[in-house]
Amino acid sequence: MNYFFLSAAFFAFHILLAYLVDVMSLYYAFGIAGLVSMILVGGYMRVVSGGSFTIQAMTAQGVYLILFSYTFFFPGMTGLAITIGSVATLAILMFRSARIDWSTRFKKPAQVPPPILSAS
């Protein structure tokens, strides 16, 4: 359910933008939609994680939803933004996980044989 609610908060950005742009300036609509979506995600993550994951979630949303969407205002730059974002994300993940021993992380737990039932 947590993932569902977070996805809905991300979707709130798109649906709000789509309908607000009919009644106000595109830039105001973008700002309001982004702010509402950020408040939904930040508020929800604060309650769910006790505040421990709120900054990371809002940063990720700001980069991957808000900033990426903003690149559509610059024709011809969206592909470059995706490429730079992808390479930067790869670099961050590589350096943050470099000291993890993946062989132990992905090791399958020992198989415990099923109990033998006796007929009594």
Buried (B, 14 or more C-beta within 10 A) or exposed (E): EEEEBBEBBBEBBEEBBEEBBEEEEEEEBBBBBBEBBBEBBBEBBBEBEEEEEBEEBBEEBBEEBBEBBBBEEEEEEBEEBEEEBEEEEEEEEEEEEEEEEEEEEEEEEEEEEEEEEEEE
